[in-house]
């Protein structure tokens, strides 16, 4: 800055006002400073500015599994919004590991990160209390004091199960995510409220596959060998649904003729499977956008919104389900 000031024949304070857009600066003086900055290729020292202001213009998004296509689609929306506000966006893949989350939180707070958007099934209330900057929960619900963006997971789970019944499925299994995830339990609750009082439901129709494709494939193969009567599967995310479809393929079970499969999320890869995947679609981009906008508002106003916003999901009917013909006497 001293070099710029000397070159433009102004004070360092004037250069600072031009760079930060604060205070009145004569237009001709401003032009000289800007020309000096350009000629000298001067860039403000972000580390020094962070130390001075206590702010970094950085926000972090925590996701549990970057290999799941749902999270890159969320991340794209968050990045688009943060770019609009001239913020730097940091994507942290936590692998659902509590220690990894804690390390990220400590490191980023030392670097004066301005806020967090957190998708987590493992983070605790105790950890959340240690975070001194704004937080938005995304795709999960922690507690009523923390702003969150989710979908109506209960209704989505219920509709998915009722849809399988409506197309003629008589034995419907459910593939769950991790029990620690609020969305898992709400989707399971929706399923259970439909099947609980049927005369065919068995606890062995429930599998916990941790939102993982390979796990879903292996466990579904075993379930279908033990229960060949199953003719419908509701998977709590699209990745597990694809795993279930792979399991059926290896066992020579035809989809949708012998087994109907419905997922939950609406990720774009569902259009590329064969057959294409029926799913309960979340407005993924809209959710990421709203979470980022809420975080920016909180950073700028320093007022924490105690808001829980719930988006609807909708049935996206594709080739992995088919209405069965009913024989008439």
Buried (B, 14 or more C-beta within 10 A) or exposed (E): BEEBBEBBEBEEEBBBBBBEEEEEBEEEBBEBBBEBBEEEEBEEEEEEBBEEEEEBBBBBBBBBBBEBBBBBBBBEBBBBBBEEBEBBBBBBBBEBEBEBBBEBBEEBBEEBBBBBBBBBBBBEEEBBEEBEBBBBBBBBBBEEEBBBBBBBBBBBBBBBBBBBBEBBBEBBBBBBBBEEBBBBBBBBEBBBBBBEEEEEBEEEBBBBBBBBBEBBBBBBBEBBEEEEEBBBBBBBBBBBBBBBBBBBEEBEBEBBEBBBBBBBBBBEBBEEBEBBBBBBBBBBBEBBBBBBBBBBBBBEEEEBBEEBBEBEBEBBBBEBBBEBEEEEE
